[in-house]
Amino acid sequence: MPETTRTDRSPWAIFMIFLRLGLTSFGGPIAHLGYFRDEFVTRRQWLTERSYADLVALCQFLPGPASSQVGIALGLSRSGYTGALAAWVGFTLPSAVALILFALGMASYGDAMPSGVLHGLKVVAVAVVAQAVWGMARNLCPDLPRITIMAAATCFVLLVPSTWGQVGCIVIAAVIGLLLFKPQQVAVHDPLPISVRRRVGLFWLTLFFMLLIGLPLLTAILPNQTLLMVETFYRTGALVFGGGHVVLPLLQAEVVPSGWVSNDTFLAGYGAAQAVPGPLFTFAAFLGASMNQAPSGWLGGLVCLLAIFAPSFLLIVGALPFWESLRRNTRTQAALLGINAAVVGLLLAALYQPVWTSAIHTPQDFGLALVALIALMFWKLPPWLVVVSSGVAGWLLSVTL
């Protein structure tokens, strides 16, 4: 029997449902989608299996964190905009608070924390990103043309190490996808249980593009640190295809060269982000709290968190009215095949620079990264356990060698 009542349409009930998921959903975006399916398709029957598959397809088509966007859409379907906000807050709050507290702890007691622990967190980031590259490559690069696009994208972004180089790579891959691939027509499906008018959707999409174009212009006219942080994290959230791990190269290119966050702090935080449940995009809260200039702390974390998730709200609500026609468009699907292959290439480049080059310096580092990778991929240990164990192992190596 479905576990659904009228009470679960209230924003508070939606918040509590997603808060429980935010406290228990370890394992990354693919695992999150599995938790959501079990909760909302099997148990509560908020939507059918095919409707859920369609919703996941839409969120994977859009830039941004797919699992968070699915949650936003589910909240929207139950209780409108307040339901969407309640779902996002519930799912995001636990990991955001944990990462801000970790950032504040590093800032206050970083000197007291053994350097080996931080180095262990940097090393485990190698294993986490390598696992993501492998899993995404198997799914998104199954043939020679897409493997070639992936390899070319890797070389391109290593030669042009900038945010706009990465964006240009994605655009080129979309054009190549249009020229190379001929997807088949999509099968019959159930309509999504969300009613948003096209005029309303067009308004939100227009606002999305106005902010994407207008914020850089505004920061050029009115130089301000807070505004610059909002522009940087909004642009990053708007341009990340492929899920949470792909945010790594974009954010690293923005916050490390500018001196906002040191590379060691960046990688230590990225490693710690694997140990908490919920969306990986909450890594933005850690970066905001770790800023070397104001705003930082809780305010900086909140600013960066809201900025990086804002595009997800605008895109999911704006795209829903047009998804029925988009999903049938084979040209759109062809471009997406090229984009997805390039996304794997971007992540592979990030695995080398900065993740590998900043963490793997000795044979012991390589051995620790290899053990962590095997623990994640083959032993199927929980990510938080692998992260904590790597931090302890890094400390032990630092005191024994």
C-alpha positions as a Markdown table, in Angstrom:
| # | Residue | x | y | z |
|---|---|---|---|---|
| 1 | Met | 0.0 | 0.0 | 0.0 |
| 2 | Pro | 1.3 | 3.5 | -0.8 |
| 3 | Glu | 2.4 | 5.5 | 2.3 |
| 4 | Thr | 0.8 | 8.7 | 1.1 |
| 5 | Thr | -1.8 | 11.0 | 2.7 |
| 6 | Arg | -3.1 | 14.5 | 2.3 |
| 7 | Thr | -0.7 | 15.6 | 5.1 |
| 8 | Asp | 2.4 | 14.8 | 3.0 |
| 9 | Arg | 1.3 | 17.6 | 0.7 |
| 10 | Ser | 2.2 | 20.2 | 3.3 |
| 11 | Pro | 5.6 | 22.0 | 3.0 |
| 12 | Trp | 6.5 | 20.9 | 6.5 |
| 13 | Ala | 5.8 | 17.2 | 5.8 |
| 14 | Ile | 7.8 | 17.5 | 2.6 |
| 15 | Phe | 10.7 | 19.1 | 4.5 |
| 16 | Met | 10.7 | 16.3 | 7.1 |
| 17 | Ile | 10.7 | 13.6 | 4.4 |
| 18 | Phe | 13.6 | 15.1 | 2.6 |
| 19 | Leu | 15.4 | 15.9 | 5.8 |
| 20 | Arg | 15.5 | 12.2 | 6.6 |
| 21 | Leu | 16.8 | 11.5 | 3.1 |
| 22 | Gly | 19.4 | 14.3 | 3.5 |
| 23 | Leu | 20.6 | 12.7 | 6.7 |
| 24 | Thr | 20.9 | 9.1 | 5.3 |
| 25 | Ser | 21.5 | 9.4 | 1.5 |
| 26 | Phe | 25.2 | 8.5 | 1.2 |
| 27 | Gly | 26.9 | 7.4 | -2.0 |
| 28 | Gly | 26.6 | 10.3 | -4.5 |
| 29 | Pro | 23.9 | 11.3 | -7.1 |
| 30 | Ile | 23.2 | 7.8 | -8.6 |
| 31 | Ala | 22.6 | 6.4 | -5.1 |
| 32 | His | 20.4 | 9.4 | -4.3 |
| 33 | Leu | 18.2 | 8.7 | -7.3 |
| 34 | Gly | 17.9 | 5.1 | -6.0 |
| 35 | Tyr | 16.8 | 6.3 | -2.6 |
| 36 | Phe | 14.3 | 8.7 | -4.2 |
| 37 | Arg | 12.8 | 5.9 | -6.4 |
| 38 | Asp | 12.4 | 3.7 | -3.4 |
| 39 | Glu | 10.8 | 6.5 | -1.3 |
| 40 | Phe | 8.5 | 8.2 | -3.9 |
| 41 | Val | 7.8 | 5.5 | -6.5 |
| 42 | Thr | 7.7 | 2.3 | -4.5 |
| 43 | Arg | 6.6 | 3.4 | -1.0 |
| 44 | Arg | 4.6 | 6.6 | -1.4 |
| 45 | Gln | 3.6 | 6.3 | -5.1 |
| 46 | Trp | 3.8 | 10.0 | -5.7 |
| 47 | Leu | 4.4 | 9.2 | -9.4 |
| 48 | Thr | 4.7 | 6.2 | -11.7 |
| 49 | Glu | 7.9 | 4.4 | -12.7 |
| 50 | Arg | 7.9 | 5.9 | -16.2 |
| 51 | Ser | 7.2 | 9.4 | -14.9 |
| 52 | Tyr | 10.1 | 9.1 | -12.5 |
| 53 | Ala | 12.3 | 7.9 | -15.3 |
| 54 | Asp | 11.2 | 10.9 | -17.4 |
| 55 | Leu | 11.9 | 13.3 | -14.5 |
| 56 | Val | 15.4 | 11.8 | -14.0 |
| 57 | Ala | 16.0 | 12.2 | -17.8 |
| 58 | Leu | 15.1 | 15.8 | -17.7 |
| 59 | Cys | 17.4 | 16.6 | -14.7 |
| 60 | Gln | 20.3 | 14.7 | -16.4 |
| 61 | Phe | 19.6 | 16.8 | -19.5 |
| 62 | Leu | 19.9 | 20.1 | -17.6 |
| 63 | Pro | 23.1 | 21.4 | -16.1 |
| 64 | Gly | 23.3 | 21.2 | -12.3 |
| 65 | Pro | 23.0 | 18.5 | -9.6 |
| 66 | Ala | 20.5 | 15.9 | -11.0 |
| 67 | Ser | 19.5 | 14.4 | -7.6 |
| 68 | Ser | 18.7 | 17.8 | -6.1 |
| 69 | Gln | 16.8 | 18.9 | -9.2 |
| 70 | Val | 14.7 | 15.7 | -9.0 |
| 71 | Gly | 14.0 | 16.5 | -5.3 |
| 72 | Ile | 13.0 | 20.1 | -6.2 |
| 73 | Ala | 10.6 | 18.8 | -8.9 |
| 74 | Leu | 9.1 | 16.3 | -6.5 |
| 75 | Gly | 8.4 | 19.0 | -4.0 |
| 76 | Leu | 7.0 | 21.2 | -6.7 |
| 77 | Ser | 4.6 | 18.4 | -7.7 |
| 78 | Arg | 3.2 | 18.0 | -4.2 |
| 79 | Ser | 3.0 | 21.6 | -2.9 |
| 80 | Gly | 4.0 | 24.1 | -5.5 |
| 81 | Tyr | 7.0 | 26.5 | -5.0 |
| 82 | Thr | 6.9 | 26.2 | -1.2 |
| 83 | Gly | 7.1 | 22.4 | -1.6 |
| 84 | Ala | 10.1 | 22.7 | -3.9 |
| 85 | Leu | 11.9 | 25.0 | -1.4 |
| 86 | Ala | 11.0 | 22.6 | 1.5 |
| 87 | Ala | 12.4 | 19.6 | -0.4 |
| 88 | Trp | 15.6 | 21.4 | -1.3 |
| 89 | Val | 16.2 | 22.7 | 2.2 |
| 90 | Gly | 15.5 | 19.3 | 3.8 |
| 91 | Phe | 17.8 | 17.4 | 1.5 |
| 92 | Thr | 20.6 | 20.1 | 1.5 |
| 93 | Leu | 20.7 | 21.3 | 5.1 |
| 94 | Pro | 22.5 | 18.4 | 6.9 |
| 95 | Ser | 25.5 | 18.3 | 4.5 |
| 96 | Ala | 25.7 | 22.1 | 4.2 |
| 97 | Val | 25.8 | 22.5 | 8.0 |
| 98 | Ala | 28.4 | 19.7 | 8.4 |
| 99 | Leu | 30.7 | 21.2 | 5.8 |
| 100 | Ile | 30.5 | 24.7 | 7.1 |
| 101 | Leu | 31.4 | 23.4 | 10.6 |
| 102 | Phe | 34.3 | 21.5 | 9.1 |
| 103 | Ala | 35.5 | 24.7 | 7.4 |
| 104 | Leu | 35.2 | 26.7 | 10.6 |
| 105 | Gly | 37.1 | 23.9 | 12.5 |
| 106 | Met | 39.9 | 24.0 | 9.9 |
| 107 | Ala | 40.1 | 27.8 | 10.2 |
| 108 | Ser | 40.2 | 27.7 | 14.0 |
| 109 | Tyr | 42.1 | 24.5 | 14.7 |
| 110 | Gly | 43.9 | 23.8 | 11.4 |
| 111 | Asp | 47.3 | 24.1 | 13.0 |
| 112 | Ala | 46.3 | 21.6 | 15.7 |
| 113 | Met | 45.1 | 19.1 | 13.2 |
| 114 | Pro | 47.9 | 16.7 | 12.1 |
| 115 | Ser | 49.0 | 17.5 | 8.5 |
| 116 | Gly | 48.8 | 13.8 | 7.8 |
| 117 | Val | 45.0 | 13.8 | 8.3 |
| 118 | Leu | 44.6 | 16.6 | 5.7 |
| 119 | His | 46.9 | 14.8 | 3.3 |
| 120 | Gly | 44.8 | 11.7 | 3.8 |
| 121 | Leu | 41.7 | 13.6 | 2.8 |
| 122 | Lys | 43.5 | 14.9 | -0.3 |
| 123 | Val | 44.5 | 11.4 | -1.3 |
| 124 | Val | 41.0 | 9.9 | -0.9 |
| 125 | Ala | 39.8 | 12.6 | -3.3 |
| 126 | Val | 41.9 | 10.9 | -5.9 |
| 127 | Ala | 40.0 | 7.6 | -5.3 |
| 128 | Val | 36.6 | 9.3 | -5.3 |
| 129 | Val | 37.2 | 11.2 | -8.6 |
| 130 | Ala | 38.7 | 8.1 | -10.2 |
| 131 | Gln | 35.6 | 6.1 | -9.3 |
| 132 | Ala | 33.4 | 8.8 | -10.8 |
| 133 | Val | 35.4 | 8.9 | -14.0 |
| 134 | Trp | 35.2 | 5.1 | -14.4 |
| 135 | Gly | 31.5 | 4.9 | -13.7 |
| 136 | Met | 30.6 | 7.8 | -16.0 |
| 137 | Ala | 32.9 | 6.6 | -18.8 |
| 138 | Arg | 31.2 | 3.2 | -18.8 |
| 139 | Asn | 27.8 | 4.8 | -19.1 |
| 140 | Leu | 28.5 | 7.8 | -21.3 |
| 141 | Cys | 31.4 | 6.7 | -23.5 |
| 142 | Pro | 30.5 | 3.2 | -24.6 |
| 143 | Asp | 31.8 | 3.5 | -28.2 |
| 144 | Leu | 34.8 | 4.8 | -30.1 |
| 145 | Pro | 33.4 | 8.2 | -31.2 |
| 146 | Arg | 32.5 | 9.1 | -27.6 |
| 147 | Ile | 35.7 | 7.8 | -26.2 |
| 148 | Thr | 37.5 | 10.0 | -28.8 |
| 149 | Ile | 35.5 | 13.0 | -27.7 |
| 150 | Met | 36.3 | 12.3 | -24.1 |
| 151 | Ala | 40.1 | 12.0 | -24.8 |
| 152 | Ala | 40.0 | 15.2 | -26.9 |
| 153 | Ala | 38.1 | 17.1 | -24.2 |
| 154 | Thr | 40.7 | 16.0 | -21.6 |
| 155 | Cys | 43.6 | 17.3 | -23.7 |
| 156 | Phe | 41.8 | 20.5 | -24.6 |
| 157 | Val | 41.0 | 21.6 | -21.0 |
| 158 | Leu | 44.5 | 20.7 | -19.9 |
| 159 | Leu | 45.9 | 22.9 | -22.6 |
| 160 | Val | 43.3 | 25.7 | -21.9 |
| 161 | Pro | 43.0 | 25.6 | -18.1 |
| 162 | Ser | 40.2 | 28.1 | -17.6 |
| 163 | Thr | 36.5 | 28.1 | -17.0 |
| 164 | Trp | 35.8 | 29.5 | -20.5 |
| 165 | Gly | 38.0 | 26.8 | -21.9 |
| 166 | Gln | 35.8 | 24.2 | -20.3 |
| 167 | Val | 32.6 | 25.9 | -21.5 |
| 168 | Gly | 34.1 | 26.1 | -25.0 |
| 169 | Cys | 34.9 | 22.4 | -24.9 |
| 170 | Ile | 31.3 | 21.6 | -24.0 |
| 171 | Val | 29.9 | 23.8 | -26.9 |
| 172 | Ile | 32.3 | 22.1 | -29.4 |
| 173 | Ala | 31.3 | 18.7 | -28.1 |
| 174 | Ala | 27.6 | 19.6 | -28.6 |
| 175 | Val | 28.3 | 20.5 | -32.3 |
| 176 | Ile | 30.2 | 17.3 | -32.8 |
| 177 | Gly | 27.3 | 15.3 | -31.3 |
| 178 | Leu | 24.9 | 16.9 | -33.7 |
| 179 | Leu | 27.1 | 15.9 | -36.6 |
| 180 | Leu | 28.0 | 12.4 | -35.5 |
| 181 | Phe | 25.0 | 10.9 | -33.7 |
| 182 | Lys | 21.5 | 9.8 | -34.9 |
| 183 | Pro | 19.5 | 8.8 | -31.8 |
| 184 | Gln | 16.2 | 6.9 | -32.2 |
| 185 | Gln | 12.8 | 8.4 | -31.4 |
| 186 | Val | 11.9 | 8.1 | -27.7 |
| 187 | Ala | 9.2 | 5.5 | -26.7 |
| 188 | Val | 5.8 | 6.3 | -25.3 |
| 189 | His | 5.9 | 7.6 | -21.7 |
| 190 | Asp | 3.7 | 8.9 | -18.9 |
| 191 | Pro | 3.4 | 12.7 | -18.6 |
| 192 | Leu | 5.1 | 14.2 | -15.5 |
| 193 | Pro | 2.6 | 15.1 | -12.7 |
| 194 | Ile | 3.6 | 18.7 | -12.6 |
| 195 | Ser | 1.6 | 21.6 | -14.1 |
| 196 | Val | 3.6 | 24.7 | -15.0 |
| 197 | Arg | 2.4 | 26.9 | -17.8 |
| 198 | Arg | 4.7 | 27.6 | -20.7 |
| 199 | Arg | 4.5 | 31.4 | -20.0 |
| 200 | Val | 5.6 | 30.9 | -16.5 |
| 201 | Gly | 8.4 | 28.5 | -17.6 |
| 202 | Leu | 9.5 | 31.1 | -20.1 |
| 203 | Phe | 9.7 | 33.7 | -17.4 |
| 204 | Trp | 12.0 | 31.5 | -15.2 |
| 205 | Leu | 14.2 | 30.6 | -18.2 |
| 206 | Thr | 14.5 | 34.3 | -19.1 |
| 207 | Leu | 15.5 | 35.1 | -15.5 |
| 208 | Phe | 18.1 | 32.3 | -15.6 |
| 209 | Phe | 19.8 | 33.7 | -18.7 |
| 210 | Met | 19.5 | 37.3 | -17.5 |
| 211 | Leu | 21.4 | 36.5 | -14.4 |
| 212 | Leu | 23.9 | 34.4 | -16.3 |
| 213 | Ile | 24.7 | 37.3 | -18.6 |
| 214 | Gly | 23.9 | 40.2 | -16.3 |
| 215 | Leu | 25.9 | 39.2 | -13.2 |
| 216 | Pro | 29.3 | 39.3 | -14.9 |
| 217 | Leu | 28.4 | 42.8 | -16.3 |
| 218 | Leu | 27.3 | 43.9 | -12.9 |
| 219 | Thr | 30.5 | 42.8 | -11.2 |
| 220 | Ala | 32.5 | 44.7 | -13.8 |
| 221 | Ile | 30.6 | 47.9 | -13.1 |
| 222 | Leu | 30.3 | 47.5 | -9.3 |
| 223 | Pro | 33.3 | 45.6 | -8.0 |
| 224 | Asn | 32.2 | 43.9 | -4.7 |
| 225 | Gln | 33.5 | 40.7 | -3.1 |
| 226 | Thr | 30.0 | 39.4 | -2.2 |
| 227 | Leu | 28.6 | 40.1 | -5.7 |
| 228 | Leu | 31.7 | 38.5 | -7.3 |
| 229 | Met | 31.1 | 35.3 | -5.2 |
| 230 | Val | 27.5 | 35.2 | -6.2 |
| 231 | Glu | 28.4 | 35.6 | -9.9 |
| 232 | Thr | 31.1 | 32.9 | -9.7 |
| 233 | Phe | 29.0 | 30.3 | -8.0 |
| 234 | Tyr | 25.9 | 31.1 | -10.0 |
| 235 | Arg | 27.9 | 30.7 | -13.2 |
| 236 | Thr | 29.4 | 27.4 | -12.0 |
| 237 | Gly | 26.0 | 26.0 | -11.0 |
| 238 | Ala | 24.6 | 27.0 | -14.4 |
| 239 | Leu | 27.4 | 25.4 | -16.5 |
| 240 | Val | 28.0 | 22.1 | -14.7 |
| 241 | Phe | 26.8 | 19.1 | -16.9 |
| 242 | Gly | 27.2 | 15.6 | -15.5 |
| 243 | Gly | 26.6 | 16.0 | -11.7 |
| 244 | Gly | 28.4 | 16.9 | -8.6 |
| 245 | His | 31.9 | 15.6 | -9.3 |
| 246 | Val | 32.2 | 17.7 | -12.4 |
| 247 | Val | 31.9 | 20.9 | -10.3 |
| 248 | Leu | 35.4 | 20.2 | -9.0 |
| 249 | Pro | 37.4 | 21.5 | -12.0 |
| 250 | Leu | 35.1 | 24.5 | -12.5 |
| 251 | Leu | 35.3 | 25.6 | -8.8 |
| 252 | Gln | 39.0 | 24.9 | -8.6 |
| 253 | Ala | 39.7 | 27.1 | -11.6 |
| 254 | Glu | 37.7 | 29.9 | -9.9 |
| 255 | Val | 38.6 | 29.9 | -6.2 |
| 256 | Val | 42.2 | 28.7 | -6.1 |
| 257 | Pro | 44.0 | 30.9 | -8.7 |
| 258 | Ser | 42.1 | 34.0 | -7.3 |
| 259 | Gly | 43.5 | 33.2 | -3.8 |
| 260 | Trp | 40.1 | 32.9 | -2.2 |
| 261 | Val | 40.9 | 29.4 | -1.0 |
| 262 | Ser | 44.2 | 27.5 | -0.9 |
| 263 | Asn | 44.6 | 24.4 | -3.0 |
| 264 | Asp | 45.2 | 22.3 | 0.2 |
| 265 | Thr | 42.1 | 23.6 | 1.8 |
| 266 | Phe | 40.1 | 23.0 | -1.4 |
| 267 | Leu | 41.2 | 19.3 | -1.7 |
| 268 | Ala | 40.8 | 18.6 | 2.0 |
| 269 | Gly | 37.2 | 20.0 | 1.8 |
| 270 | Tyr | 36.5 | 18.0 | -1.3 |
| 271 | Gly | 37.6 | 14.9 | 0.5 |
| 272 | Ala | 35.5 | 15.7 | 3.5 |
| 273 | Ala | 32.5 | 16.3 | 1.3 |
| 274 | Gln | 32.5 | 12.6 | 0.4 |
| 275 | Ala | 31.9 | 11.7 | 4.1 |
| 276 | Val | 28.6 | 13.5 | 4.4 |
| 277 | Pro | 25.2 | 12.5 | 3.0 |
| 278 | Gly | 23.2 | 14.7 | 0.6 |
| 279 | Pro | 24.2 | 16.6 | -2.6 |
| 280 | Leu | 27.9 | 17.2 | -3.4 |
| 281 | Phe | 27.1 | 20.7 | -4.5 |
| 282 | Thr | 27.0 | 21.6 | -0.8 |
| 283 | Phe | 30.8 | 21.7 | -1.2 |
| 284 | Ala | 30.1 | 25.3 | -2.2 |
| 285 | Ala | 29.1 | 26.0 | 1.4 |
| 286 | Phe | 32.5 | 24.7 | 2.6 |
| 287 | Leu | 34.3 | 27.0 | 0.1 |
| 288 | Gly | 32.2 | 30.0 | 1.1 |
| 289 | Ala | 32.9 | 29.4 | 4.8 |
| 290 | Ser | 36.7 | 29.0 | 4.0 |
| 291 | Met | 37.1 | 32.2 | 2.1 |
| 292 | Asn | 40.3 | 34.2 | 2.9 |
| 293 | Gln | 38.3 | 37.4 | 2.6 |
| 294 | Ala | 34.9 | 38.5 | 3.8 |
| 295 | Pro | 32.2 | 37.3 | 3.6 |
| 296 | Ser | 33.3 | 34.0 | 5.0 |
| 297 | Gly | 32.1 | 31.7 | 7.8 |
| 298 | Trp | 28.4 | 31.1 | 8.0 |
| 299 | Leu | 27.5 | 34.1 | 5.8 |
| 300 | Gly | 30.0 | 33.2 | 3.1 |
| 301 | Gly | 28.8 | 29.6 | 3.2 |
| 302 | Leu | 25.1 | 30.6 | 2.8 |
| 303 | Val | 25.9 | 33.1 | 0.0 |
| 304 | Cys | 27.8 | 30.5 | -2.1 |
| 305 | Leu | 25.3 | 27.7 | -1.3 |
| 306 | Leu | 22.3 | 29.8 | -2.5 |
| 307 | Ala | 24.2 | 31.1 | -5.6 |
| 308 | Ile | 25.3 | 27.6 | -6.8 |
| 309 | Phe | 21.8 | 26.1 | -6.4 |
| 310 | Ala | 19.8 | 29.1 | -7.8 |
| 311 | Pro | 20.2 | 28.0 | -11.4 |
| 312 | Ser | 18.8 | 24.5 | -10.5 |
| 313 | Phe | 15.5 | 26.1 | -9.3 |
| 314 | Leu | 15.2 | 28.4 | -12.4 |
| 315 | Leu | 16.1 | 25.7 | -14.9 |
| 316 | Ile | 13.9 | 22.9 | -13.5 |
| 317 | Val | 10.8 | 25.1 | -13.2 |
| 318 | Gly | 11.5 | 26.8 | -16.5 |
| 319 | Ala | 12.2 | 23.6 | -18.5 |
| 320 | Leu | 9.3 | 21.4 | -17.3 |
| 321 | Pro | 6.7 | 22.9 | -19.6 |
| 322 | Phe | 8.9 | 22.4 | -22.6 |
| 323 | Trp | 10.3 | 18.9 | -21.7 |
| 324 | Glu | 7.6 | 17.0 | -23.6 |
| 325 | Ser | 8.7 | 18.4 | -26.9 |
| 326 | Leu | 12.4 | 18.5 | -26.1 |
| 327 | Arg | 12.6 | 14.9 | -25.2 |
| 328 | Arg | 11.3 | 13.9 | -28.6 |
| 329 | Asn | 13.8 | 16.0 | -30.4 |
| 330 | Thr | 16.6 | 13.8 | -31.8 |
| 331 | Arg | 18.9 | 16.7 | -32.4 |
| 332 | Thr | 18.7 | 17.7 | -28.8 |
| 333 | Gln | 19.5 | 14.1 | -27.8 |
| 334 | Ala | 22.4 | 14.0 | -30.3 |
| 335 | Ala | 24.0 | 17.2 | -28.9 |
| 336 | Leu | 23.6 | 15.7 | -25.4 |
| 337 | Leu | 25.5 | 12.6 | -26.3 |
| 338 | Gly | 28.5 | 14.7 | -27.3 |
| 339 | Ile | 28.2 | 16.9 | -24.2 |
| 340 | Asn | 28.1 | 13.9 | -21.9 |
| 341 | Ala | 31.3 | 12.4 | -23.4 |
| 342 | Ala | 33.1 | 15.8 | -23.0 |
| 343 | Val | 32.0 | 16.0 | -19.4 |
| 344 | Val | 33.8 | 12.7 | -18.7 |
| 345 | Gly | 36.8 | 14.3 | -20.3 |
| 346 | Leu | 36.6 | 17.3 | -18.1 |
| 347 | Leu | 36.5 | 15.1 | -15.0 |
| 348 | Leu | 39.4 | 13.0 | -16.3 |
| 349 | Ala | 41.5 | 16.2 | -16.6 |
| 350 | Ala | 40.5 | 17.2 | -13.1 |
| 351 | Leu | 41.7 | 13.8 | -11.9 |
| 352 | Tyr | 45.1 | 14.7 | -13.1 |
| 353 | Gln | 45.2 | 18.4 | -12.3 |
| 354 | Pro | 44.7 | 19.4 | -9.5 |
| 355 | Val | 43.6 | 16.2 | -7.7 |
| 356 | Trp | 46.5 | 13.8 | -8.6 |
| 357 | Thr | 49.3 | 16.4 | -8.8 |
| 358 | Ser | 48.4 | 17.9 | -5.4 |
| 359 | Ala | 48.0 | 14.6 | -3.5 |
| 360 | Ile | 50.2 | 11.8 | -4.9 |
| 361 | His | 53.9 | 12.6 | -4.1 |
| 362 | Thr | 55.2 | 9.3 | -2.8 |
| 363 | Pro | 54.7 | 5.5 | -3.3 |
| 364 | Gln | 52.8 | 5.5 | 0.0 |
| 365 | Asp | 50.4 | 8.1 | -1.3 |
| 366 | Phe | 49.7 | 6.0 | -4.4 |
| 367 | Gly | 49.2 | 2.9 | -2.3 |
| 368 | Leu | 46.7 | 4.6 | 0.0 |
| 369 | Ala | 44.8 | 6.0 | -3.0 |
| 370 | Leu | 44.7 | 2.5 | -4.6 |
| 371 | Val | 43.4 | 0.9 | -1.4 |
| 372 | Ala | 40.7 | 3.6 | -1.1 |
| 373 | Leu | 39.7 | 3.1 | -4.7 |
| 374 | Ile | 39.3 | -0.7 | -4.2 |
| 375 | Ala | 37.4 | -0.1 | -1.0 |
| 376 | Leu | 34.9 | 2.1 | -2.9 |
| 377 | Met | 34.6 | 0.2 | -6.1 |
| 378 | Phe | 34.9 | -3.5 | -5.1 |
| 379 | Trp | 34.5 | -3.8 | -1.4 |
| 380 | Lys | 31.5 | -1.4 | -1.6 |
| 381 | Leu | 32.4 | 0.3 | 1.7 |
| 382 | Pro | 30.4 | 3.4 | 2.6 |
| 383 | Pro | 32.2 | 6.6 | 1.3 |
| 384 | Trp | 32.2 | 8.2 | 4.8 |
| 385 | Leu | 34.0 | 5.1 | 6.2 |
| 386 | Val | 36.6 | 5.2 | 3.4 |
| 387 | Val | 37.2 | 9.0 | 4.0 |
| 388 | Val | 37.6 | 8.7 | 7.7 |
| 389 | Ser | 39.9 | 5.7 | 7.3 |
| 390 | Ser | 42.0 | 7.6 | 4.8 |
| 391 | Gly | 42.4 | 10.5 | 7.2 |
| 392 | Val | 43.5 | 8.1 | 9.9 |
| 393 | Ala | 45.9 | 6.3 | 7.5 |
| 394 | Gly | 47.4 | 9.6 | 6.4 |
| 395 | Trp | 48.1 | 10.5 | 10.0 |
| 396 | Leu | 49.7 | 7.1 | 10.7 |
| 397 | Leu | 51.9 | 7.4 | 7.6 |
| 398 | Ser | 53.0 | 10.9 | 8.7 |
| 399 | Val | 54.1 | 9.7 | 12.1 |
| 400 | Thr | 55.7 | 6.4 | 11.1 |
| 401 | Leu | 57.6 | 7.4 | 8.0 |
